[in-house]
Amino acid sequence: MAALLRYAVRRNAPGRAVGAAGDSAGGRCARPARAACRATGVCAPGDRRARRLRSAASGGSAGSAARAGIRLGAVILDGHAPALLARARALLRLPGGPSAELSAAEVRPAARAVLELHEGLVGDRALARPATYAGRHLGAYLLWWWPQTYVKVQATLTMVALPPAPRILDVGSGPGPAALAALDLLGGEATCFDSAEEALAEARALGVVRTTRVLPDEDFDLTLVANVLSEVPAPLALVRRLRGIVAVVEPALRETGRALLSLRDLLLREGWFALAPCFTQGPCPALVSAKDWCTAEARWDPPPFFRQLADATGLRADEVLSFVPLVLGRHAPDAPPDVWRVVGVAPPEKGKKRVWICGAEGRVPLVRLDRDRRPHNETFEGLRRGDRVRLQGTQRRGDGLRLHPDSRLDST
């Protein structure tokens, strides 16, 4: 069978090295998503009910949009939108229309297909299996999940320093959103590996030409695993087989988020290292409480057809995307001293402000009394989940690390 596999190489102009400075990911407690509109009750475009009831398909809550963690300013999907829409039209048998948006006759059937797949990916996740991504479901995936996965993978990759033009493997690639996200960001060469030939055919149609249904036995600089580990029976065994830096993205649901953090801890005990978003190589502090897990958020500017579907379905994903990222490697990362990541912002308190930070020592509160506010710690006022901060001169008190008048806080 291997001789029948179609191999080719898609080459991009080498990209720039991507560093973590200025990019961030944050942790939060989220509630599992609920569908806003059922397949039998698609909301009309512009319906106030749709806007009021939206809940993020990736697990985010509507109130979290104003406090995004990873902040992206230049994720451009316009170049992929026409091809995505054309392929989705073919799979969903839509009548056709403009190159970047759905026609009026296409919105309702496309929205029904998206809601049908969405319902199967939350709750008991009955459709969270590789065989799902074919035919009608594959068409819905191209319209709704492909753009989101592209953005989430790019957001994850900006959290670590990566070389330009890497050799990339996309594991469980489906129609290739992760591979194309990495290629567009870094350049290089990509191989898509998936068990579903129909999904691989769509990846080739979208620009990734090297595809395989057998896990390649060769070296790669970067391996992508996007929305896969929660759909395979032995995620730990799969990750152990992967090479190079391994970037994982999972849905921002409690069960998938906590499962990934547990996997992280197991791999670190076996000699792996967490490269992002963590600054600690110890057990994940979020696992201490059964109610906690860490997610990241990314703002984006979706293509027109995506906004149409957001209005029609009531699913909130056209402003901010929530997901669980993890980047792993087999070599210890540089450990900058006194650098922490903000993982939570507490409500205002009388006379003080508090945020939660996570670093080499684990997760601790960082507190500044209002009377100790100074120009050199003014950055504290604007901290949001996901920010990287460097601290100097803090004091340990009963309520955590305390910023006093001489302390310094710099955003990195």
Helices and strands as residue ranges (DSSP letters): G 2-4, E 11-12, H 48-53, G 62-67, H 81-92, H 104-121, G 130-132, H 135-157, E 167-171, H 177-186, E 188-193, H 197-206, E 211-212, E 222-226, G 229-231, H 235-240, E 245-251, H 254-269, E 273-276, G 285-287, E 296-299, H 304-313, E 320-329, E 339-345, E 352-359, E 362-369, G 370-372, G 375-382, E 388-392, E 395-397, E 400-403, E 408-411
